[in-house]
Amino acid sequence: MINRLIAEATECDFKVAVEVKKPKSWLKSVSAFANGVGGSLFFGIDDGKNVVGLIDPQADAEAISRLIKERITPYPNFILIPQHENEKDILVLTVFPGRTTPYYYKANGIREAYIRLGNESVVAPDHVLNQLLLKGMNLSYDALISSYYFRDYSFSKLRERYKAWTGNSMDEKLFDSFEIRDETGKLTNAGALLADDSPIRNSRLFCTRWDGLDKSGGLVDALDSGEYSGSLIILLKEGVGFIKRNMKTMWKKTANSRIEMPDYCERSFFESLVNALIHR
């Protein structure tokens, strides 16, 4: 039973006992699970997944519920289930991903939000905390209004791509329906990122081809490099061009044509680059 529960948990931590005097040792995981994709805490099991059991599971269950209520804000959604394993009692605390992020641990005048990093719960850095705040308000960075005006920027690259994708010219009203600008004429962050001369300074792409398999390769450190700025469409195009320029494409003749064998599958590196730009 316990192995099945552990396998089903997206994230999990193991605690030999319910620490009441120093509950931060496990409450930070409650915060991290609620701020992320959820997870489970197994009380009465050591790090080696050995069942050691709890002496008084009823008192421990009451302490867990009370401490979550006192120390985690807002109150997360969770279930606490007793289990009997190898003739020993354990508790399984399952915390669900929350909608009103961030979920803070608070005690002694300190308020900290935690996230999962690998198999650890760590304090959320500022940029992640900002993302959690936006998530809790049902907002995203790209939907926020910038300080830039639509009238001051051109979108020729976006218009070109729209024409290539749809076969139609891009109507002015689409800038509104795509949420590139608001009713006052200001660009959203998405609009600022898609402008030909993007005013967002950090929207840049750095490409390097190292000499070897790491950054301390052969006679020179790098064989090629490039720095690109502008619209996300420009960054994507330049990034794809850089990769193609720095890879070999072998080929062989067939009866009617030839078969090309590039170093990397274009579909794969194109998708990787898109993901990198969007997540950044």
Backbone as CSV, one residue per row, in Angstrom:
resi,resn,N_x,N_y,N_z,CA_x,CA_y,CA_z,C_x,C_y,C_z
1,MET,0.822,-1.202,0.000,0.000,0.000,0.000,0.859,1.257,0.000
2,ILE,1.854,1.313,0.904,2.659,2.529,1.022,3.456,2.788,-0.249
3,ASN,3.948,1.733,-0.894,4.702,1.912,-2.134,3.816,2.481,-3.234
4,ARG,2.557,2.071,-3.262,1.631,2.600,-4.254,1.352,4.077,-4.002
5,LEU,1.172,4.454,-2.731,0.917,5.855,-2.390,2.105,6.734,-2.758
6,ILE,3.303,6.242,-2.468,4.515,7.006,-2.796,4.644,7.171,-4.301
7,ALA,4.351,6.089,-5.043,4.459,6.142,-6.503,3.460,7.115,-7.103
8,GLU,2.296,7.259,-6.456,1.253,8.129,-6.984,1.504,9.602,-6.664
9,ALA,2.356,9.888,-5.674,2.607,11.266,-5.262,3.493,11.966,-6.290
10,THR,3.069,13.156,-6.744,3.888,13.927,-7.681,5.193,14.342,-7.020
11,GLU,5.087,14.850,-5.791,6.247,15.188,-4.968,6.010,14.562,-3.601
12,CYS,7.075,14.208,-2.902,6.866,13.641,-1.568,8.073,13.875,-0.665
13,ASP,7.788,13.942,0.628,8.804,14.041,1.677,8.486,13.010,2.743
14,PHE,9.525,12.560,3.444,9.352,11.569,4.492,9.805,12.141,5.826
15,LYS,8.994,11.939,6.853,9.301,12.426,8.193,9.134,11.282,9.185
16,VAL,10.159,11.079,10.019,10.100,10.014,11.016,8.995,10.297,12.023
17,ALA,8.838,11.580,12.382,7.834,11.972,13.370,7.273,13.341,13.015
18,VAL,6.204,13.721,13.681,5.621,15.054,13.499,6.332,16.003,14.452
19,GLU,7.187,16.834,13.913,7.936,17.789,14.728,7.014,18.936,15.107
20,VAL,6.707,19.063,16.391,5.788,20.086,16.866,6.535,21.335,17.329
21,LYS,7.671,21.148,17.988,8.428,22.295,18.484,9.129,23.049,17.361
22,LYS,9.508,22.346,16.303,10.142,22.980,15.146,9.407,22.550,13.871
23,PRO,8.146,22.983,13.741,7.330,22.497,12.623,7.742,23.016,11.251
24,LYS,8.617,24.036,11.237,9.058,24.561,9.946,9.719,23.470,9.110
25,SER,10.273,22.457,9.773,10.963,21.380,9.079,10.061,20.662,8.086
26,TRP,8.739,20.663,8.343,7.813,20.034,7.404,6.776,21.010,6.839
27,LEU,6.506,22.107,7.564,5.538,23.084,7.053,6.045,23.802,5.800
28,LYS,7.369,23.919,5.659,7.887,24.551,4.447,7.559,23.709,3.210
29,SER,7.451,22.395,3.402,7.049,21.538,2.284,5.576,21.709,1.975
30,VAL,4.752,21.953,3.000,3.332,22.235,2.777,3.198,23.491,1.914
31,SER,3.955,24.542,2.257,3.957,25.776,1.470,4.407,25.502,0.038
32,ALA,5.486,24.745,-0.121,6.031,24.465,-1.454,5.065,23.650,-2.297
33,PHE,4.431,22.648,-1.702,3.480,21.832,-2.450,2.288,22.669,-2.914
34,ALA,1.768,23.529,-2.023,0.619,24.372,-2.377,0.996,25.378,-3.458
35,ASN,2.241,25.856,-3.451,2.702,26.819,-4.462,3.047,26.159,-5.781
36,GLY,3.161,24.831,-5.776,3.552,24.118,-6.986,2.470,23.186,-7.496
37,VAL,2.871,21.944,-7.705,1.955,20.967,-8.306,1.364,20.022,-7.274
38,GLY,1.505,20.383,-5.994,0.993,19.521,-4.947,2.011,18.473,-4.535
39,GLY,1.696,17.708,-3.501,2.610,16.677,-3.039,2.116,16.052,-1.747
40,SER,2.884,15.105,-1.247,2.488,14.373,-0.041,3.631,14.289,0.959
41,LEU,3.267,14.383,2.234,4.198,14.178,3.342,3.810,12.882,4.039
42,PHE,4.797,12.018,4.254,4.569,10.735,4.904,5.205,10.778,6.293
43,PHE,4.374,10.798,7.321,4.856,10.830,8.704,4.898,9.414,9.267
44,GLY,6.056,9.074,9.835,6.239,7.727,10.366,7.069,6.868,9.440
45,ILE,7.732,7.525,8.473,8.594,6.819,7.522,9.909,7.571,7.434
46,ASP,11.024,6.849,7.478,12.318,7.529,7.406,12.719,7.755,5.951
47,ASP,13.865,8.420,5.744,14.302,8.770,4.394,14.588,7.557,3.526
48,GLY,14.828,6.422,4.172,15.054,5.191,3.417,13.767,4.470,3.075
49,LYS,12.643,5.126,3.319,11.297,4.583,3.068,10.983,3.394,3.960
50,ASN,11.626,3.353,5.119,11.330,2.309,6.101,10.227,2.786,7.034
51,VAL,9.225,1.965,7.262,8.113,2.322,8.128,8.546,2.184,9.590
52,VAL,8.589,3.304,10.318,8.947,3.286,11.735,7.719,3.501,12.617
53,GLY,6.665,4.067,12.049,5.420,4.237,12.772,5.387,5.448,13.689
54,LEU,4.157,5.813,14.113,3.936,6.929,15.028,3.367,6.390,16.337
55,ILE,3.790,6.971,17.460,3.339,6.508,18.780,1.885,6.868,19.020
56,ASP,1.492,8.111,18.689,0.125,8.576,18.923,-0.377,9.291,17.673
57,PRO,-0.831,8.545,16.666,-1.241,9.161,15.398,-2.409,10.128,15.540
58,GLN,-3.306,9.903,16.500,-4.434,10.800,16.687,-3.958,12.181,17.134
59,ALA,-3.070,12.221,18.125,-2.519,13.496,18.589,-1.697,14.162,17.494
60,ASP,-0.964,13.370,16.726,-0.163,13.914,15.629,-1.049,14.521,14.552
61,ALA,-2.169,13.856,14.239,-3.090,14.365,13.228,-3.672,15.703,13.663
62,GLU,-4.036,15.822,14.932,-4.579,17.083,15.444,-3.530,18.187,15.393
63,ALA,-2.272,17.831,15.706,-1.188,18.817,15.678,-0.913,19.291,14.254
64,ILE,-0.962,18.372,13.293,-0.723,18.735,11.899,-1.775,19.732,11.424
65,SER,-3.032,19.426,11.661,-4.121,20.318,11.234,-4.026,21.678,11.908
66,ARG,-3.711,21.678,13.197,-3.630,22.935,13.938,-2.473,23.795,13.443
67,LEU,-1.321,23.183,13.234,-0.142,23.952,12.828,-0.272,24.492,11.405
68,ILE,-0.905,23.736,10.530,-1.145,24.246,9.176,-2.049,25.461,9.239
69,LYS,-3.078,25.380,10.073,-4.017,26.486,10.217,-3.346,27.724,10.805
70,GLU,-2.421,27.514,11.754,-1.751,28.626,12.428,-0.611,29.216,11.609
71,ARG,0.097,28.380,10.859,1.368,28.820,10.271,1.356,29.000,8.748
72,ILE,0.356,28.474,8.029,0.322,28.605,6.567,-0.817,29.531,6.179
73,THR,-0.492,30.550,5.402,-1.510,31.492,4.944,-1.327,31.773,3.451
74,PRO,-2.407,31.766,2.670,-3.770,31.384,3.042,-3.861,29.890,3.340
75,TYR,-4.992,29.476,3.864,-5.179,28.087,4.292,-5.222,27.175,3.065
76,PRO,-4.304,26.225,2.937,-4.258,25.373,1.750,-5.283,24.241,1.808
77,ASN,-5.538,23.667,0.667,-6.443,22.524,0.570,-5.631,21.238,0.736
78,PHE,-6.008,20.414,1.709,-5.253,19.183,1.965,-6.174,18.119,2.542
79,ILE,-5.701,16.880,2.501,-6.372,15.784,3.191,-5.324,15.034,4.009
80,LEU,-5.747,14.540,5.161,-4.857,13.817,6.071,-5.459,12.441,6.315
81,ILE,-4.742,11.413,5.897,-5.285,10.054,5.950,-4.390,9.162,6.805
82,PRO,-4.957,8.460,7.814,-4.180,7.477,8.585,-4.039,6.185,7.783
83,GLN,-2.897,5.577,7.890,-2.651,4.298,7.226,-2.006,3.338,8.226
84,HIS,-2.272,2.045,8.026,-1.655,1.003,8.860,-0.752,0.174,7.965
85,GLU,0.534,0.234,8.220,1.516,-0.419,7.361,2.486,-1.219,8.225
86,ASN,2.657,-2.484,7.904,3.566,-3.360,8.672,3.261,-3.308,10.173
87,GLU,1.950,-3.312,10.480,1.465,-3.288,11.861,1.870,-2.013,12.601
88,LYS,2.118,-0.954,11.840,2.482,0.337,12.430,1.601,1.435,11.829
89,ASP,1.370,2.474,12.619,0.518,3.575,12.180,1.342,4.698,11.571
90,ILE,0.891,5.201,10.415,1.523,6.346,9.768,0.423,7.321,9.360
91,LEU,0.833,8.520,8.984,-0.092,9.529,8.483,0.396,10.018,7.119
92,VAL,-0.544,10.149,6.181,-0.213,10.656,4.853,-0.940,11.988,4.655
93,LEU,-0.162,13.065,4.556,-0.716,14.400,4.345,-0.536,14.764,2.876
94,THR,-1.631,14.889,2.158,-1.590,15.255,0.744,-2.045,16.704,0.589
95,VAL,-1.165,17.531,0.028,-1.447,18.950,-0.185,-1.702,19.164,-1.672
96,PHE,-2.788,19.841,-1.988,-3.162,20.056,-3.387,-2.599,21.390,-3.895
97,PRO,-2.337,21.475,-5.202,-1.862,22.756,-5.754,-2.897,23.845,-5.536
98,GLY,-2.455,25.021,-5.078,-3.377,26.084,-4.724,-3.625,27.074,-5.844
99,ARG,-4.746,27.762,-5.749,-5.098,28.786,-6.736,-4.782,30.190,-6.232
100,THR,-4.742,30.372,-4.913,-4.525,31.715,-4.352,-3.082,31.854,-3.873
101,THR,-2.148,31.573,-4.756,-0.727,31.681,-4.440,-0.330,33.143,-4.232
102,PRO,0.767,33.402,-3.501,1.636,32.426,-2.843,1.107,31.998,-1.476
103,TYR,1.471,30.786,-1.080,1.147,30.263,0.244,2.391,30.442,1.117
104,TYR,2.246,31.191,2.189,3.376,31.557,3.035,3.429,30.703,4.308
105,TYR,4.642,30.460,4.761,4.873,29.970,6.119,5.141,31.201,6.976
106,LYS,4.430,31.328,8.107,4.605,32.511,8.957,4.809,32.079,10.397
107,ALA,5.814,32.708,11.029,6.116,32.447,12.442,7.171,33.433,12.909
108,ASN,7.012,33.914,14.146,7.999,34.809,14.769,8.303,36.033,13.900
109,GLY,7.260,36.605,13.294,7.440,37.802,12.482,8.026,37.547,11.110
110,ILE,8.248,36.286,10.751,8.820,35.933,9.451,7.714,35.373,8.563
111,ARG,7.710,35.779,7.301,6.748,35.252,6.336,7.510,34.869,5.078
112,GLU,7.528,33.586,4.761,8.308,33.086,3.629,7.460,32.146,2.784
113,ALA,7.597,32.272,1.475,6.948,31.357,0.539,8.000,30.378,0.029
114,TYR,7.624,29.119,-0.053,8.563,28.083,-0.467,8.137,27.463,-1.800
115,ILE,9.133,26.949,-2.526,8.893,26.200,-3.758,9.759,24.948,-3.717
116,ARG,9.448,24.001,-4.581,10.256,22.785,-4.673,11.391,23.001,-5.663
117,LEU,12.571,22.602,-5.255,13.752,22.617,-6.112,14.396,21.248,-5.970
118,GLY,14.204,20.417,-6.987,14.628,19.029,-6.856,13.769,18.345,-5.807
119,ASN,14.409,17.748,-4.805,13.652,17.104,-3.725,13.685,17.931,-2.442
120,GLU,13.964,19.234,-2.586,14.020,20.121,-1.430,12.973,21.222,-1.536
121,SER,12.591,21.760,-0.380,11.718,22.932,-0.327,12.582,24.131,0.053
122,VAL,12.639,25.124,-0.836,13.521,26.270,-0.639,12.703,27.557,-0.725
123,VAL,13.229,28.631,-0.119,12.552,29.924,-0.170,12.470,30.405,-1.616
124,ALA,11.292,30.844,-2.031,11.094,31.303,-3.406,11.889,32.577,-3.652
125,PRO,12.728,32.608,-4.689,13.433,33.860,-5.025,12.433,34.908,-5.509
126,ASP,12.883,36.155,-5.576,11.979,37.267,-5.870,11.205,37.087,-7.175
127,HIS,11.890,36.646,-8.237,11.206,36.551,-9.527,10.138,35.456,-9.509
128,VAL,10.380,34.381,-8.763,9.374,33.317,-8.656,8.212,33.787,-7.792
129,LEU,8.531,34.538,-6.728,7.470,35.082,-5.871,6.556,36.008,-6.673
130,ASN,7.142,36.803,-7.561,6.333,37.674,-8.420,5.397,36.853,-9.304
131,GLN,5.907,35.741,-9.839,5.071,34.869,-10.667,3.933,34.265,-9.853
132,LEU,4.217,33.882,-8.622,3.179,33.313,-7.760,2.112,34.355,-7.430
133,LEU,2.542,35.615,-7.221,1.588,36.683,-6.954,0.666,36.906,-8.155
134,LEU,1.236,36.915,-9.352,0.434,37.084,-10.562,-0.520,35.908,-10.753
135,LYS,-0.025,34.707,-10.477,-0.870,33.517,-10.592,-2.047,33.601,-9.636
136,GLY,-1.779,34.070,-8.416,-2.834,34.197,-7.416,-3.880,35.226,-7.801
137,MET,-3.515,36.214,-8.617,-4.457,37.228,-9.092,-5.026,36.865,-10.452
138,ASN,-4.742,35.639,-10.903,-5.191,35.154,-12.213,-4.669,36.054,-13.332
139,LEU,-3.408,36.490,-13.178,-2.750,37.318,-14.177,-1.473,36.634,-14.640
140,SER,-0.916,37.129,-15.728,0.375,36.656,-16.195,1.211,37.858,-16.607
141,TYR,2.505,37.673,-16.672,3.396,38.785,-17.013,3.038,39.391,-18.361
142,ASP,2.782,38.547,-19.350,2.550,39.074,-20.699,1.239,39.853,-20.808
143,ALA,0.290,39.625,-19.874,-0.994,40.334,-19.929,-0.949,41.697,-19.233
144,LEU,0.109,41.967,-18.455,0.197,43.241,-17.747,0.439,44.392,-18.725
145,ILE,-0.040,45.580,-18.371,0.110,46.754,-19.231,1.486,47.382,-19.006
146,SER,2.184,47.662,-20.104,3.498,48.283,-20.030,3.360,49.804,-20.031
147,SER,4.484,50.490,-20.028,4.467,51.965,-20.077,4.660,52.485,-21.502
148,TYR,4.656,51.565,-22.486,4.934,51.945,-23.873,3.636,52.060,-24.677
149,TYR,3.658,52.970,-25.674,2.468,53.204,-26.492,2.588,52.518,-27.849
150,PHE,1.481,51.970,-28.295,1.418,51.249,-29.566,1.868,52.134,-30.723
151,ARG,1.499,53.396,-30.698,1.791,54.311,-31.814,3.286,54.511,-32.035
152,ASP,4.096,54.223,-31.039,5.534,54.479,-31.143,6.331,53.297,-31.701
153,TYR,5.657,52.198,-32.011,6.385,50.992,-32.422,5.757,50.380,-33.669
154,SER,6.607,49.684,-34.422,6.133,48.986,-35.625,6.097,47.484,-35.360
155,PHE,5.280,46.785,-36.152,5.104,45.342,-35.971,5.174,44.636,-37.323
156,SER,6.160,45.025,-38.123,6.274,44.456,-39.467,6.564,42.954,-39.428
157,LYS,7.382,42.511,-38.482,7.716,41.090,-38.396,6.492,40.266,-38.006
158,LEU,5.698,40.800,-37.088,4.481,40.109,-36.694,3.500,40.057,-37.861
159,ARG,3.381,41.155,-38.591,2.480,41.184,-39.747,2.936,40.185,-40.809
160,GLU,4.256,40.097,-41.034,4.788,39.162,-42.027,4.473,37.721,-41.636
161,ARG,4.673,37.401,-40.358,4.426,36.033,-39.914,2.941,35.705,-39.970
162,TYR,2.095,36.663,-39.621,0.650,36.432,-39.679,0.224,36.141,-41.122
163,LYS,0.791,36.901,-42.058,0.492,36.697,-43.478,0.941,35.307,-43.923
164,ALA,2.140,34.905,-43.483,2.670,33.589,-43.860,1.831,32.463,-43.248
165,TRP,1.367,32.660,-42.013,0.602,31.612,-41.326,-0.817,31.478,-41.866
166,THR,-1.468,32.617,-42.161,-2.891,32.593,-42.484,-3.202,32.900,-43.937
167,GLY,-2.274,33.556,-44.632,-2.541,33.992,-45.996,-3.294,35.301,-46.056
168,ASN,-3.608,35.885,-44.897,-4.357,37.142,-44.828,-3.506,38.245,-44.226
169,SER,-3.862,39.488,-44.562,-3.198,40.621,-43.931,-3.718,40.774,-42.504
170,MET,-2.914,41.344,-41.642,-3.289,41.485,-40.236,-4.075,42.775,-40.039
171,ASP,-5.368,42.641,-39.720,-6.219,43.801,-39.472,-5.828,44.497,-38.171
172,GLU,-6.082,45.797,-38.119,-5.763,46.566,-36.913,-6.495,46.031,-35.684
173,LYS,-7.723,45.555,-35.863,-8.504,45.090,-34.718,-7.886,43.863,-34.044
174,LEU,-7.031,43.144,-34.777,-6.398,41.961,-34.194,-5.404,42.324,-33.101
175,PHE,-4.859,43.542,-33.159,-3.956,43.973,-32.093,-4.698,44.074,-30.757
176,ASP,-6.013,44.308,-30.847,-6.834,44.350,-29.634,-7.244,42.944,-29.206
177,SER,-7.704,42.121,-30.151,-8.167,40.786,-29.797,-7.018,39.883,-29.361
178,PHE,-5.809,40.147,-29.865,-4.634,39.396,-29.425,-4.043,39.966,-28.136
179,GLU,-4.676,41.020,-27.595,-4.242,41.663,-26.354,-2.803,42.164,-26.440
180,ILE,-2.498,42.773,-27.586,-1.198,43.400,-27.783,-1.222,44.835,-27.266
181,ARG,-2.388,45.438,-27.224,-2.541,46.783,-26.681,-3.866,46.850,-25.918
182,ASP,-3.992,47.877,-25.050,-5.248,48.041,-24.315,-6.070,49.164,-24.942
183,GLU,-7.180,49.494,-24.327,-8.090,50.483,-24.906,-7.508,51.897,-24.900
184,THR,-6.457,52.150,-24.108,-5.834,53.480,-24.072,-4.691,53.610,-25.063
185,GLY,-4.373,52.501,-25.760,-3.279,52.533,-26.728,-1.941,52.118,-26.174
186,LYS,-1.917,51.675,-24.922,-0.665,51.201,-24.338,-0.443,49.728,-24.680
187,LEU,0.815,49.368,-24.861,1.160,47.984,-25.145,1.089,47.145,-23.875
188,THR,0.615,45.920,-24.013,0.830,44.943,-22.946,2.297,44.505,-23.030
189,ASN,2.746,43.778,-22.033,4.111,43.251,-22.109,4.267,42.330,-23.315
190,ALA,3.208,41.580,-23.647,3.257,40.730,-24.842,3.481,41.584,-26.083
191,GLY,2.768,42.718,-26.174,2.949,43.608,-27.314,4.355,44.183,-27.377
192,ALA,4.890,44.567,-26.213,6.244,45.118,-26.171,7.274,44.078,-26.598
193,LEU,7.017,42.819,-26.275,7.939,41.743,-26.656,7.876,41.441,-28.146
194,LEU,6.726,41.724,-28.778,6.546,41.406,-30.190,6.835,42.590,-31.118
195,ALA,7.074,43.779,-30.562,7.416,44.944,-31.390,8.756,44.721,-32.079
196,ASP,8.891,45.257,-33.296,10.137,45.063,-34.058,11.350,45.476,-33.237
197,ASP,11.302,46.656,-32.658,12.374,47.135,-31.780,11.864,47.044,-30.346
198,SER,11.868,45.848,-29.822,11.302,45.626,-28.494,11.985,46.525,-27.465
199,PRO,11.193,47.303,-26.709,11.804,48.199,-25.719,12.212,47.479,-24.429
200,ILE,11.887,46.190,-24.326,12.234,45.443,-23.116,13.690,44.994,-23.219
201,ARG,14.537,45.624,-22.452,15.984,45.443,-22.592,16.411,43.995,-22.398
202,ASN,15.763,43.288,-21.462,16.184,41.923,-21.166,15.697,40.901,-22.180
203,SER,14.930,41.350,-23.167,14.480,40.431,-24.206,15.552,40.333,-25.286
204,ARG,16.561,39.534,-24.971,17.684,39.349,-25.891,18.061,37.870,-25.936
205,LEU,18.770,37.508,-26.969,19.205,36.116,-27.141,20.718,36.083,-27.333
206,PHE,21.383,35.309,-26.495,22.829,35.127,-26.600,23.098,33.696,-27.064
207,CYS,23.856,33.555,-28.128,24.181,32.234,-28.673,25.695,32.054,-28.690
208,THR,26.150,30.884,-28.285,27.582,30.582,-28.300,27.798,29.143,-28.734
209,ARG,28.730,28.952,-29.636,29.187,27.611,-29.964,30.561,27.430,-29.321
210,TRP,30.608,26.579,-28.296,31.850,26.368,-27.565,32.773,25.421,-28.334
211,ASP,34.048,25.539,-28.073,35.051,24.683,-28.711,35.199,23.422,-27.859
212,GLY,34.369,22.451,-28.130,34.405,21.224,-27.337,33.060,20.977,-26.673
213,LEU,33.051,20.056,-25.727,31.805,19.667,-25.075,31.526,20.449,-23.805
214,ASP,32.433,21.339,-23.410,32.175,22.204,-22.257,32.777,23.566,-22.543
215,LYS,32.759,24.434,-21.532,33.202,25.814,-21.744,34.714,25.995,-21.672
216,SER,35.433,24.939,-21.435,36.900,25.019,-21.419,37.425,23.961,-22.375
217,GLY,37.213,24.221,-23.649,37.481,23.214,-24.662,38.903,23.175,-25.175
218,GLY,39.113,23.640,-26.411,40.389,23.481,-27.068,41.254,24.715,-27.024
219,LEU,41.808,25.092,-28.196,42.738,26.211,-28.260,42.038,27.538,-28.000
220,VAL,40.791,27.640,-28.387,40.005,28.841,-28.120,38.751,28.437,-27.361
221,ASP,38.156,29.390,-26.662,36.958,29.070,-25.877,35.726,28.873,-26.746
222,ALA,35.516,29.764,-27.709,34.301,29.721,-28.516,34.642,29.814,-29.996
223,LEU,33.883,29.079,-30.804,34.076,29.099,-32.256,33.153,30.088,-32.948
224,ASP,32.044,30.423,-32.314,31.114,31.391,-32.889,30.212,31.900,-31.778
225,SER,29.735,33.119,-31.931,28.806,33.666,-30.945,27.968,34.750,-31.592
226,GLY,26.854,35.055,-30.963,25.985,36.101,-31.478,25.089,36.626,-30.375
227,GLU,24.735,37.901,-30.464,23.803,38.522,-29.527,22.716,39.205,-30.347
228,TYR,21.458,38.881,-30.054,20.355,39.368,-30.865,19.321,40.058,-29.976
229,SER,18.670,41.070,-30.532,17.626,41.793,-29.810,16.483,42.085,-30.771
230,GLY,15.388,42.602,-30.224,14.231,42.921,-31.051,13.054,42.027,-30.731
231,SER,12.127,41.931,-31.662,10.919,41.129,-31.495,11.244,39.674,-31.179
232,LEU,10.344,39.024,-30.442,10.510,37.592,-30.198,10.611,36.819,-31.504
233,ILE,9.931,37.302,-32.531,9.985,36.641,-33.838,11.392,36.738,-34.420
234,ILE,12.033,37.895,-34.219,13.418,38.072,-34.677,14.353,37.156,-33.893
235,LEU,14.161,37.096,-32.578,15.018,36.244,-31.743,14.919,34.786,-32.170
236,LEU,13.712,34.340,-32.457,13.512,32.953,-32.880,14.190,32.694,-34.219
237,LYS,14.012,33.617,-35.159,14.610,33.457,-36.485,16.134,33.456,-36.405
238,GLU,16.704,34.383,-35.646,18.159,34.463,-35.523,18.726,33.249,-34.789
239,GLY,18.001,32.775,-33.771,18.462,31.597,-33.039,18.496,30.360,-33.914
240,VAL,17.449,30.174,-34.712,17.420,29.040,-35.645,18.552,29.167,-36.661
241,GLY,18.776,30.385,-37.165,19.849,30.608,-38.126,21.218,30.299,-37.537
242,PHE,21.425,30.675,-36.261,22.710,30.415,-35.613,22.961,28.918,-35.506
243,ILE,21.934,28.162,-35.110,22.096,26.713,-34.976,22.393,26.081,-36.327
244,LYS,21.659,26.478,-37.352,21.895,25.917,-38.685,23.292,26.245,-39.189
245,ARG,23.750,27.446,-38.877,25.076,27.865,-39.330,26.183,27.067,-38.649
246,ASN,25.894,26.558,-37.472,26.924,25.868,-36.701,26.745,24.356,-36.647
247,MET,26.004,23.824,-37.589,25.906,22.362,-37.652,26.183,21.890,-39.074
248,LYS,26.622,20.657,-39.165,26.901,20.061,-40.471,25.673,19.302,-40.967
249,THR,25.499,19.288,-42.279,24.419,18.517,-42.883,25.011,17.580,-43.930
250,MET,25.117,16.318,-43.569,25.587,15.308,-44.522,24.425,14.926,-45.450
251,TRP,24.758,14.390,-46.613,23.706,13.926,-47.516,24.250,12.836,-48.420
252,LYS,23.287,12.063,-48.936,23.668,11.038,-49.914,22.628,11.001,-51.029
253,LYS,23.108,10.646,-52.212,22.234,10.622,-53.381,21.357,9.370,-53.375
254,THR,20.158,9.557,-53.911,19.271,8.431,-54.178,19.005,8.406,-55.676
255,ALA,18.166,7.533,-56.120,17.903,7.421,-57.557,17.290,8.700,-58.111
256,ASN,16.419,9.350,-57.348,15.700,10.521,-57.859,16.006,11.819,-57.139
257,SER,16.645,11.739,-55.979,16.919,12.962,-55.217,18.110,12.712,-54.294
258,ARG,18.067,13.339,-53.098,19.104,13.068,-52.124,18.495,13.115,-50.717
259,ILE,19.128,12.420,-49.815,18.676,12.371,-48.425,19.642,13.190,-47.580
260,GLU,19.104,14.202,-46.876,19.932,15.036,-46.016,19.937,14.489,-44.597
261,MET,21.115,14.559,-43.952,21.286,14.028,-42.597,21.962,15.088,-41.727
262,PRO,21.186,16.048,-41.216,21.764,17.126,-40.389,22.174,16.613,-39.011
263,ASP,23.071,17.376,-38.365,23.493,17.023,-37.007,22.309,16.953,-36.054
264,TYR,21.378,17.904,-36.204,20.243,17.998,-35.289,18.952,18.062,-36.084
265,CYS,17.914,17.457,-35.545,16.588,17.523,-36.150,16.031,18.938,-35.982
266,GLU,15.681,19.587,-37.098,15.221,20.983,-37.016,13.964,21.109,-36.162
267,ARG,13.040,20.167,-36.262,11.817,20.233,-35.459,12.163,20.259,-33.963
268,SER,13.164,19.501,-33.573,13.532,19.404,-32.153,14.166,20.694,-31.651
269,PHE,15.172,21.222,-32.387,15.828,22.430,-31.867,14.939,23.660,-32.017
270,PHE,14.033,23.658,-33.008,13.077,24.756,-33.138,12.155,24.790,-31.915
271,GLU,11.618,23.640,-31.533,10.722,23.573,-30.373,11.469,23.921,-29.087
272,SER,12.707,23.469,-28.956,13.501,23.785,-27.766,13.728,25.287,-27.642
273,LEU,14.017,25.928,-28.760,14.267,27.370,-28.750,12.980,28.142,-28.449
274,VAL,11.862,27.708,-29.027,10.574,28.342,-28.722,10.281,28.240,-27.220
275,ASN,10.441,27.056,-26.658,10.194,26.856,-25.233,11.097,27.746,-24.376
276,ALA,12.363,27.840,-24.756,13.311,28.651,-23.994,12.901,30.126,-23.990
277,LEU,12.520,30.636,-25.158,12.124,32.045,-25.262,10.841,32.317,-24.497
278,ILE,9.851,31.446,-24.629,8.569,31.663,-23.973,8.700,31.573,-22.459
279,HIS,9.405,30.568,-21.964,9.552,30.428,-20.508,10.394,31.550,-19.926
280,ARG,11.361,32.033,-20.665,12.185,33.134,-20.185,11.357,34.415,-20.097
